Amino acid sequence: MFAFFKTILYTPLLNILVLLYTVVPGHDLGVSIILLTVIIRAVFFPLSIKAQRSQRAMNALAPKLKELKEKHKHDKTAEGAATMQLYKEHGINPVAGCIPLLIQLPFLIALYQVFMAGLSPASFADLYPFVHAPESINTLFLGLINVTAKNHYLALLAGLLQFIQAKQSIQYMQSAGGGSSQMKAMNTQMMYFMPIFIIIIGWNLSAGLVLYWVTTTVCSMGEQWYLKRTI
């Protein structure tokens, strides 16, 4: 299983990161991480947009879902079947909203492994023949932040951006209409819980991983901005 994970994710990410590092002016590892993150997000952009559109469509169906819940309040099986039929009629995948997060996790784990290896000469044994192995790696981002060490300021920034992104998402969903009171309450709770969770996790991770998350959050904000103006 690990060999498969290494072949599919770890080795390609390591090679792309090193390749970016060798071509980025100044050989800035932090900038290379940002570029790698943008590339990953660009590859999955169509899937992410589809997931957000599906989530918006589900919110718009909230009144009808409430009617079904009331109609079948004594028969949960019938309610479930009617709900799935409603989703099918509108071409909605109820789990689509979870897909972007599920996709991010393997990449985050793979990057964690890349940083655990320390981008050392030993890890360069996994480089493809066409990727030049640098003699050394400059781990400073903009000459200030060591991306292989913890950085609490970056963790706080990640939490702040997560809060802004969550608030933006809630406003976007509200503008789309619909959404049950339970869903709105849950979204509000998550808006405050997730930033705290991100700060706690980021507090103990290397700055490189936190930088990856910061860039991912900014990309998510850009996607929501794009959706708001195209739908």
NORDA-V64258 format. One record per pair of residues at least 12 apart in sequence whose C-alpha atoms are under 10 Angstrom apart, sorted by the first residue. I is the first residue (numbers start at 1). J is the second residue. D is the distance in whole Angstrom. If there is no record, write none. Layout:
i:I j:J d:D
i:I j:J d:D
This chain:
i:5 j:106 d:9
i:5 j:109 d:10
i:5 j:110 d:8
i:6 j:110 d:8
i:6 j:113 d:9
i:6 j:126 d:10
i:7 j:126 d:10
i:8 j:110 d:10
i:9 j:106 d:8
i:9 j:107 d:7
i:9 j:109 d:9
i:9 j:110 d:6
i:9 j:111 d:9
i:10 j:106 d:9
i:10 j:107 d:8
i:10 j:109 d:9
i:10 j:110 d:5
i:10 j:111 d:7
i:10 j:112 d:9
i:10 j:113 d:7
i:10 j:114 d:7
i:10 j:126 d:9
i:11 j:110 d:9
i:11 j:111 d:10
i:11 j:114 d:9
i:11 j:123 d:9
i:11 j:124 d:10
i:11 j:126 d:6
i:11 j:127 d:7
i:11 j:128 d:9
i:12 j:110 d:10
i:12 j:126 d:9
i:12 j:127 d:9
i:12 j:128 d:9
i:13 j:36 d:8
i:13 j:40 d:10
i:13 j:107 d:8
i:13 j:110 d:7
i:13 j:111 d:7
i:13 j:114 d:8
i:14 j:110 d:9
i:14 j:111 d:8
i:14 j:113 d:9
i:14 j:114 d:6
i:14 j:115 d:9
i:14 j:119 d:8
i:14 j:123 d:9
i:14 j:124 d:9
i:14 j:126 d:8
i:14 j:127 d:7
i:14 j:128 d:10
i:15 j:124 d:9
i:15 j:126 d:8
i:15 j:127 d:6
i:15 j:128 d:7
i:15 j:129 d:10
i:15 j:130 d:10
i:15 j:131 d:7
i:15 j:132 d:9
i:15 j:133 d:9
i:16 j:32 d:9
i:16 j:33 d:10
i:16 j:35 d:10
i:16 j:36 d:7
i:16 j:39 d:10
i:16 j:127 d:9
i:16 j:128 d:10
i:16 j:131 d:9
i:17 j:29 d:8
i:17 j:31 d:10
i:17 j:32 d:6
i:17 j:33 d:7
i:17 j:34 d:10
i:17 j:35 d:9
i:17 j:36 d:6
i:17 j:37 d:10
i:17 j:111 d:10
i:17 j:114 d:9
i:17 j:119 d:10
i:18 j:32 d:8
i:18 j:33 d:10
i:18 j:36 d:10
i:18 j:119 d:9
i:18 j:124 d:9
i:18 j:127 d:8
i:18 j:131 d:8
i:18 j:132 d:8
i:18 j:133 d:7
i:18 j:134 d:8
i:18 j:137 d:9
i:19 j:32 d:9
i:19 j:127 d:9
i:19 j:128 d:10
i:19 j:130 d:9
i:19 j:131 d:6
i:19 j:132 d:7
i:19 j:133 d:9
i:19 j:134 d:9
i:20 j:32 d:5
i:20 j:33 d:8
i:20 j:35 d:8
i:20 j:36 d:8
i:20 j:131 d:10
i:21 j:33 d:9
i:21 j:35 d:10
i:21 j:36 d:10
i:21 j:133 d:10
i:21 j:134 d:9
i:21 j:137 d:8
i:21 j:138 d:9
i:22 j:131 d:9
i:22 j:132 d:8
i:22 j:133 d:8
i:22 j:134 d:7
i:22 j:137 d:10
i:26 j:138 d:9
i:26 j:142 d:9
i:26 j:143 d:10
i:27 j:134 d:10
i:27 j:137 d:8
i:27 j:138 d:7
i:27 j:139 d:9
i:27 j:140 d:9
i:27 j:141 d:10
i:27 j:142 d:10
i:28 j:137 d:9
i:28 j:138 d:7
i:28 j:139 d:7
i:28 j:140 d:7
i:28 j:141 d:6
i:28 j:142 d:7
i:28 j:143 d:8
i:29 j:137 d:8
i:29 j:138 d:7
i:29 j:139 d:6
i:29 j:140 d:7
i:29 j:141 d:6
i:29 j:142 d:9
i:29 j:146 d:9
i:29 j:147 d:8
i:29 j:148 d:10
i:29 j:208 d:8
i:30 j:138 d:9
i:30 j:139 d:7
i:30 j:140 d:7
i:30 j:141 d:4
i:30 j:142 d:7
i:30 j:143 d:9
i:30 j:145 d:8
i:30 j:146 d:8
i:30 j:147 d:7
i:30 j:148 d:10
i:30 j:207 d:9
i:30 j:208 d:7
i:30 j:209 d:10
i:30 j:211 d:8
i:30 j:212 d:9
i:31 j:140 d:10
i:31 j:141 d:7
i:31 j:142 d:8
i:31 j:208 d:10
i:31 j:211 d:9
i:32 j:141 d:9
i:32 j:208 d:10
i:33 j:111 d:10
i:33 j:141 d:10
i:33 j:147 d:9
i:33 j:208 d:7
i:33 j:209 d:9
i:33 j:211 d:7
i:33 j:212 d:6
i:33 j:215 d:9
i:34 j:208 d:9
i:34 j:211 d:7
i:34 j:212 d:6
i:34 j:213 d:9
i:34 j:214 d:9
i:34 j:215 d:6
i:34 j:216 d:9
i:35 j:212 d:9
i:35 j:215 d:9
i:36 j:212 d:9
i:36 j:215 d:10
i:37 j:107 d:10
i:37 j:211 d:9
i:37 j:212 d:6
i:37 j:213 d:9
i:37 j:214 d:10
i:37 j:215 d:7
i:37 j:216 d:7
i:37 j:219 d:9
i:38 j:212 d:9
i:38 j:215 d:7
i:38 j:216 d:8
i:38 j:218 d:10
i:38 j:219 d:7
i:40 j:104 d:9
i:40 j:107 d:9
i:40 j:216 d:9
i:41 j:100 d:10
i:41 j:104 d:9
i:41 j:215 d:9
i:41 j:216 d:7
i:41 j:219 d:7
i:41 j:220 d:9
i:41 j:223 d:10
i:42 j:219 d:9
i:44 j:100 d:8
i:44 j:103 d:9
i:44 j:104 d:10
i:45 j:100 d:9
i:45 j:219 d:9
i:45 j:220 d:10
i:45 j:223 d:8
i:47 j:96 d:9
i:47 j:97 d:10
i:47 j:99 d:8
i:47 j:100 d:7
i:48 j:96 d:9
i:48 j:97 d:8
i:48 j:98 d:10
i:48 j:99 d:8
i:48 j:100 d:6
i:48 j:101 d:9
i:48 j:103 d:10
i:48 j:220 d:9
i:48 j:223 d:8
i:49 j:97 d:10
i:49 j:100 d:9
i:49 j:220 d:10
i:49 j:223 d:7
i:49 j:224 d:8
i:49 j:226 d:9
i:49 j:227 d:8
i:50 j:92 d:10
i:50 j:93 d:10
i:50 j:96 d:8
i:50 j:97 d:9
i:50 j:99 d:10
i:50 j:100 d:10
i:51 j:92 d:9
i:51 j:93 d:8
i:51 j:94 d:9
i:51 j:95 d:9
i:51 j:96 d:5
i:51 j:97 d:5
i:51 j:98 d:8
i:51 j:99 d:7
i:51 j:100 d:7
i:52 j:96 d:8
i:52 j:97 d:6
i:52 j:98 d:10
i:52 j:99 d:10
i:52 j:100 d:9
i:52 j:169 d:10
i:52 j:173 d:10
i:52 j:223 d:9
i:52 j:224 d:8
i:52 j:227 d:8
i:53 j:92 d:9
i:53 j:96 d:9
i:53 j:97 d:9
i:53 j:224 d:10
i:53 j:227 d:8
i:53 j:231 d:9
i:54 j:87 d:10
i:54 j:90 d:10
i:54 j:91 d:8
i:54 j:92 d:6
i:54 j:93 d:7
i:54 j:94 d:8
i:54 j:95 d:9
i:54 j:96 d:7
i:54 j:97 d:7
i:55 j:92 d:8
i:55 j:93 d:9
i:55 j:94 d:8
i:55 j:95 d:9
i:55 j:96 d:7
i:55 j:97 d:6
i:55 j:98 d:9
i:55 j:173 d:8
i:55 j:179 d:10
i:56 j:92 d:10
i:56 j:97 d:9
i:56 j:172 d:9
i:56 j:173 d:6
i:56 j:174 d:9
i:56 j:175 d:10
i:56 j:176 d:7
i:56 j:177 d:8
i:56 j:178 d:9
i:56 j:179 d:9
i:57 j:87 d:9
i:57 j:90 d:8
i:57 j:91 d:9
i:57 j:92 d:7
i:57 j:93 d:10
i:57 j:94 d:10
i:57 j:173 d:10
i:57 j:176 d:8
i:57 j:177 d:9
i:57 j:178 d:9
i:57 j:179 d:10
i:58 j:87 d:8
i:58 j:90 d:9
i:58 j:92 d:7
i:58 j:93 d:9
i:58 j:94 d:8
i:58 j:97 d:10
i:58 j:178 d:8
i:58 j:179 d:8
i:59 j:173 d:7
i:59 j:174 d:9
i:59 j:176 d:8
i:59 j:177 d:7
i:59 j:178 d:5
i:59 j:179 d:4
i:59 j:180 d:7
i:59 j:183 d:9
i:59 j:184 d:10
i:60 j:173 d:9
i:60 j:174 d:10
i:60 j:176 d:7
i:60 j:177 d:6
i:60 j:178 d:4
i:60 j:179 d:6
i:60 j:180 d:9
i:61 j:86 d:9
i:61 j:87 d:9
i:61 j:90 d:9
i:61 j:177 d:9
i:61 j:178 d:7
i:61 j:179 d:8
i:61 j:180 d:9
i:62 j:177 d:9
i:62 j:178 d:5
i:62 j:179 d:5
i:62 j:180 d:6
i:62 j:181 d:9
i:62 j:183 d:9
i:63 j:177 d:10
i:63 j:178 d:7
i:63 j:179 d:8
i:63 j:180 d:8
i:64 j:83 d:9
i:64 j:86 d:9
i:64 j:178 d:10
i:65 j:79 d:9
i:65 j:82 d:9
i:65 j:83 d:7
i:65 j:86 d:8
i:65 j:87 d:10
i:65 j:179 d:10
i:65 j:180 d:9
i:66 j:83 d:10
i:66 j:179 d:10
i:66 j:180 d:8
i:67 j:79 d:10
i:68 j:80 d:9
i:68 j:82 d:7
i:68 j:83 d:7
i:68 j:86 d:9
i:69 j:82 d:9
i:69 j:83 d:9
i:100 j:220 d:10
i:104 j:213 d:10
i:104 j:216 d:9
i:107 j:212 d:10
i:108 j:209 d:7
i:108 j:210 d:10
i:108 j:212 d:8
i:108 j:213 d:9
i:109 j:209 d:9
i:111 j:208 d:9
i:111 j:209 d:7
i:111 j:212 d:9
i:112 j:205 d:9
i:112 j:206 d:9
i:112 j:208 d:9
i:112 j:209 d:7
i:115 j:147 d:9
i:115 j:148 d:7
i:115 j:149 d:10
i:115 j:206 d:8
i:115 j:208 d:8
i:115 j:209 d:8
i:116 j:148 d:9
i:116 j:206 d:9
i:118 j:137 d:9
i:118 j:139 d:10
i:118 j:148 d:7
i:119 j:134 d:10
i:119 j:136 d:9
i:119 j:137 d:7
i:119 j:139 d:9
i:119 j:148 d:9
i:120 j:133 d:10
i:120 j:134 d:10
i:120 j:135 d:10
i:120 j:136 d:8
i:120 j:137 d:8
i:121 j:133 d:8
i:121 j:134 d:9
i:121 j:135 d:8
i:121 j:136 d:8
i:121 j:137 d:10
i:139 j:208 d:9
i:140 j:208 d:10
i:141 j:207 d:9
i:141 j:208 d:9
i:141 j:211 d:10
i:145 j:207 d:8
i:145 j:208 d:9
i:146 j:206 d:9
i:146 j:207 d:7
i:146 j:208 d:8
i:147 j:205 d:10
i:147 j:206 d:6
i:147 j:207 d:4
i:147 j:208 d:4
i:147 j:209 d:8
i:147 j:210 d:9
i:147 j:211 d:8
i:148 j:205 d:9
i:148 j:206 d:5
i:148 j:207 d:6
i:148 j:208 d:6
i:148 j:209 d:9
i:149 j:204 d:9
i:149 j:205 d:8
i:149 j:206 d:5
i:149 j:207 d:6
i:149 j:208 d:8
i:149 j:209 d:10
i:150 j:202 d:8
i:150 j:203 d:7
i:150 j:204 d:6
i:150 j:205 d:6
i:150 j:206 d:5
i:150 j:207 d:5
i:150 j:208 d:9
i:150 j:209 d:10
i:150 j:210 d:9
i:151 j:202 d:8
i:151 j:203 d:7
i:151 j:204 d:8
i:151 j:205 d:8
i:151 j:206 d:7
i:151 j:207 d:5
i:151 j:208 d:9
i:151 j:210 d:8
i:151 j:211 d:10
i:152 j:199 d:8
i:152 j:200 d:10
i:152 j:202 d:8
i:152 j:203 d:6
i:152 j:204 d:8
i:152 j:205 d:9
i:152 j:206 d:10
i:152 j:207 d:8
i:152 j:210 d:10
i:153 j:199 d:10
i:153 j:202 d:10
i:153 j:203 d:9
i:153 j:207 d:9
i:154 j:199 d:9
i:154 j:202 d:8
i:154 j:203 d:8
i:154 j:206 d:10
i:154 j:207 d:7
i:154 j:208 d:10
i:154 j:210 d:7
i:154 j:211 d:7
i:154 j:214 d:8
i:155 j:195 d:10
i:155 j:196 d:10
i:155 j:198 d:7
i:155 j:199 d:5
i:155 j:200 d:8
i:155 j:201 d:8
i:155 j:202 d:5
i:155 j:203 d:6
i:155 j:204 d:9
i:155 j:205 d:9
i:155 j:206 d:10
i:155 j:207 d:8
i:155 j:209 d:10
i:155 j:210 d:6
i:155 j:211 d:9
i:155 j:213 d:9
i:155 j:214 d:9
i:156 j:195 d:9
i:156 j:196 d:9
i:156 j:198 d:9
i:156 j:199 d:6
i:156 j:200 d:9
i:156 j:202 d:8
i:156 j:203 d:8
i:156 j:210 d:10
i:157 j:195 d:10
i:157 j:198 d:10
i:157 j:199 d:8
i:157 j:202 d:10
i:157 j:210 d:9
i:157 j:211 d:9
i:157 j:214 d:8
i:158 j:195 d:8
i:158 j:196 d:10
i:158 j:198 d:7
i:158 j:199 d:7
i:158 j:202 d:8
i:158 j:203 d:10
i:158 j:210 d:7
i:158 j:211 d:8
i:158 j:212 d:10
i:158 j:213 d:7
i:158 j:214 d:5
i:158 j:215 d:9
i:158 j:216 d:10
i:158 j:217 d:8
i:158 j:218 d:10
i:159 j:192 d:10
i:159 j:193 d:10
i:159 j:194 d:8
i:159 j:195 d:4
i:159 j:196 d:6
i:159 j:197 d:8
i:159 j:198 d:6
i:159 j:199 d:5
i:159 j:200 d:9
i:159 j:201 d:10
i:159 j:202 d:9
i:159 j:210 d:10
i:159 j:213 d:10
i:159 j:214 d:9
i:159 j:217 d:10
i:160 j:195 d:7
i:160 j:196 d:9
i:160 j:198 d:9
i:160 j:199 d:9
i:160 j:214 d:10
i:161 j:195 d:8
i:161 j:213 d:10
i:161 j:214 d:7
i:161 j:215 d:10
i:161 j:217 d:7
i:161 j:218 d:7
i:161 j:221 d:9
i:162 j:191 d:8
i:162 j:192 d:9
i:162 j:193 d:10
i:162 j:194 d:7
i:162 j:195 d:5
i:162 j:196 d:9
i:162 j:197 d:10
i:162 j:198 d:8
i:162 j:199 d:9
i:162 j:213 d:9
i:162 j:214 d:8
i:162 j:216 d:10
i:162 j:217 d:6
i:162 j:218 d:9
i:162 j:220 d:10
i:162 j:221 d:9
i:163 j:190 d:9
i:163 j:191 d:6
i:163 j:192 d:7
i:163 j:193 d:9
i:163 j:194 d:7
i:163 j:195 d:6
i:163 j:196 d:9
i:163 j:198 d:10
i:163 j:217 d:10
i:164 j:191 d:8
i:164 j:195 d:9
i:164 j:217 d:9
i:164 j:218 d:10
i:164 j:221 d:8
i:165 j:191 d:9
i:165 j:195 d:10
i:165 j:217 d:7
i:165 j:218 d:8
i:165 j:219 d:10
i:165 j:220 d:7
i:165 j:221 d:6
i:165 j:222 d:9
i:165 j:224 d:9
i:166 j:187 d:8
i:166 j:188 d:9
i:166 j:190 d:8
i:166 j:191 d:5
i:166 j:192 d:9
i:166 j:194 d:8
i:166 j:195 d:9
i:166 j:217 d:10
i:166 j:220 d:10
i:166 j:221 d:9
i:167 j:187 d:9
i:167 j:188 d:8
i:167 j:190 d:10
i:167 j:191 d:6
i:167 j:192 d:9
i:168 j:191 d:10
i:168 j:221 d:8
i:168 j:224 d:8
i:168 j:225 d:9
i:169 j:187 d:9
i:169 j:191 d:9
i:169 j:220 d:9
i:169 j:221 d:8
i:169 j:224 d:7
i:169 j:225 d:10
i:170 j:184 d:8
i:170 j:187 d:7
i:170 j:188 d:8
i:170 j:191 d:8
i:172 j:224 d:8
i:172 j:225 d:9
i:172 j:227 d:9
i:172 j:228 d:7
i:173 j:228 d:10
i:175 j:228 d:9
i:176 j:228 d:9
i:176 j:231 d:9
i:198 j:210 d:9
i:198 j:213 d:9
